[in-house]
Amino acid sequence: MSSALLNQTGGRMVLTYSMSMEDVNQFQIKSVVLKYYCRLALTLAVGTSTMTLYWRPSSAVDWLQLQQVSLSLIGTQDYLTTPLTQDITASVLAAANPWDVIANMQTSFTGLHTGLGVGNSIQLDAVEVEVCVTGMNKLTLFGYET
């Protein structure tokens, strides 16, 4: 989103994820990390531009704020090469069914410009959900008597 000569502009983007639930019982979750690739740039401003990152385990619960980044001086905060990361492993593993959380979670990115400005921008390029798992080996031994 970009600002023009106005007092306030903003918006929210909500992303919903889905995954195939086949054979997930063969894996154990080790970590879940959200990575936000985004940028906040002020070219001419009197005021503040802010982006806020959220997530929630499902659409039935309230948003949980992860991080807020603000910029009030002319310049750029660039998180395109090195994203803003949030480890949500503890929250996911605390759920009754962690795989349901991963299958039904949402992320949100909110941007807000206050004050006067021209050409200021808040952009979200990508959100990566990194789920690291280990496989659970199942061995079946067959024996016979000789």
C-alpha positions as CSV (number, residue, x, y, z in Angstrom):
1,M,0.0,0.0,0.0
2,S,1.2,3.5,-0.8
3,S,0.3,6.9,0.6
4,A,-0.6,10.1,-1.2
5,L,-1.3,13.5,0.3
6,L,-3.7,12.4,3.0
7,N,-4.1,12.1,6.7
8,Q,-4.4,8.4,7.1
9,T,-4.5,5.3,5.0
10,G,-4.2,1.7,6.0
11,G,-5.3,-1.9,5.3
12,R,-5.0,-5.5,6.4
13,M,-4.1,-8.5,4.4
14,V,-5.1,-11.9,5.7
15,L,-3.5,-15.1,4.4
16,T,-5.0,-18.6,5.0
17,Y,-3.0,-21.8,4.6
18,S,-4.0,-25.3,3.8
19,M,-2.1,-28.6,3.7
20,S,-2.7,-32.1,2.8
21,M,-3.3,-34.1,5.9
22,E,-2.3,-37.5,4.5
23,D,0.2,-39.4,6.6
24,V,0.9,-36.6,9.0
25,N,0.9,-39.2,11.8
26,Q,4.3,-40.3,10.5
27,F,5.9,-37.0,11.4
28,Q,6.7,-35.3,14.7
29,I,6.8,-31.4,14.7
30,K,10.1,-30.0,15.7
31,S,9.6,-26.3,14.9
32,V,7.2,-23.9,13.2
33,V,8.5,-20.5,12.2
34,L,6.8,-17.7,10.3
35,K,8.9,-15.6,8.0
36,Y,7.6,-12.2,6.7
37,Y,9.3,-10.8,3.6
38,C,8.3,-7.1,3.7
39,R,9.5,-3.5,3.3
40,L,8.7,-0.2,4.8
41,A,9.8,2.9,2.9
42,L,9.3,6.7,3.4
43,T,10.3,9.0,0.6
44,L,8.6,12.2,1.9
45,A,6.8,12.2,5.1
46,V,5.4,14.1,8.1
47,G,4.1,11.4,10.3
48,T,4.6,7.7,10.8
49,S,4.2,4.5,8.8
50,T,3.7,1.3,10.7
51,M,3.4,-2.4,9.8
52,T,2.1,-5.0,12.3
53,L,2.4,-8.8,12.0
54,Y,-0.2,-11.1,13.4
55,W,-1.1,-14.8,13.4
56,R,-3.9,-17.0,14.8
57,P,-4.3,-20.8,15.0
58,S,-7.7,-20.6,13.4
59,S,-10.3,-18.1,12.2
60,A,-12.3,-18.9,15.4
61,V,-9.8,-17.1,17.7
62,D,-8.5,-13.6,18.1
63,W,-5.4,-12.3,16.3
64,L,-2.1,-12.6,18.2
65,Q,0.3,-9.7,17.6
66,L,3.8,-10.9,16.8
67,Q,5.7,-7.7,16.0
68,Q,5.3,-4.0,15.0
69,V,7.8,-2.0,12.9
70,S,7.5,1.8,12.6
71,L,9.4,4.4,10.5
72,S,9.0,8.1,11.0
73,L,12.2,9.4,9.3
74,I,12.8,9.2,5.5
75,G,14.5,5.9,4.7
76,T,13.7,2.2,4.2
77,Q,13.5,-0.8,6.4
78,D,14.0,-3.8,4.1
79,Y,13.1,-7.3,5.2
80,L,13.1,-8.8,1.7
81,T,16.5,-10.6,1.9
82,T,16.4,-11.3,5.7
83,P,12.8,-11.6,6.7
84,L,11.2,-10.8,10.1
85,T,10.9,-14.2,11.8
86,Q,8.7,-15.4,14.6
87,D,9.0,-18.9,16.2
88,I,5.5,-20.1,17.1
89,T,6.5,-23.7,17.9
90,A,5.5,-23.5,21.6
91,S,2.0,-22.3,20.7
92,V,1.5,-24.9,18.0
93,L,2.8,-27.8,20.2
94,A,0.6,-26.6,23.2
95,A,-2.6,-27.2,21.1
96,A,-4.6,-30.4,21.5
97,N,-3.9,-31.2,17.8
98,P,-0.8,-29.3,16.5
99,W,-1.4,-30.5,12.9
100,D,-4.9,-28.9,13.0
101,V,-3.2,-25.6,13.9
102,I,-0.9,-25.8,11.0
103,A,-3.7,-26.8,8.6
104,N,-6.1,-24.0,9.8
105,M,-3.8,-21.1,10.8
106,Q,-3.9,-17.6,9.4
107,T,-1.4,-14.8,9.2
108,S,-2.1,-11.1,8.9
109,F,-0.2,-8.0,7.8
110,T,-1.5,-4.6,8.7
111,G,-0.1,-1.4,7.3
112,L,-0.9,2.2,8.4
113,H,0.3,5.6,7.3
114,T,-0.5,8.6,9.5
115,G,0.3,12.2,8.7
116,L,1.1,13.7,5.4
117,G,3.3,12.0,2.8
118,V,3.9,11.2,-0.8
119,G,5.3,7.9,-2.2
120,N,5.5,6.1,1.2
121,S,5.0,2.4,0.9
122,I,4.4,-0.7,3.0
123,Q,4.8,-3.9,1.0
124,L,4.4,-7.6,1.8
125,D,6.1,-9.8,-0.7
126,A,5.7,-13.2,0.9
127,V,5.0,-15.1,4.1
128,E,6.8,-18.4,4.5
129,V,5.6,-21.0,7.0
130,E,8.6,-23.2,7.8
131,V,7.6,-26.5,9.5
132,C,10.4,-28.7,10.5
133,V,9.6,-32.3,11.3
134,T,11.2,-35.6,12.0
135,G,10.0,-39.0,10.7
136,M,8.8,-41.6,13.2
137,N,10.2,-44.9,12.1
138,K,8.0,-48.0,12.5
139,L,9.7,-51.3,12.5
140,T,7.9,-54.5,12.2
141,L,10.0,-57.6,13.1
142,F,9.1,-61.0,11.8
143,G,10.5,-64.1,13.4
144,Y,10.1,-67.8,13.1
145,E,11.2,-70.8,15.1
146,T,13.7,-73.2,13.7
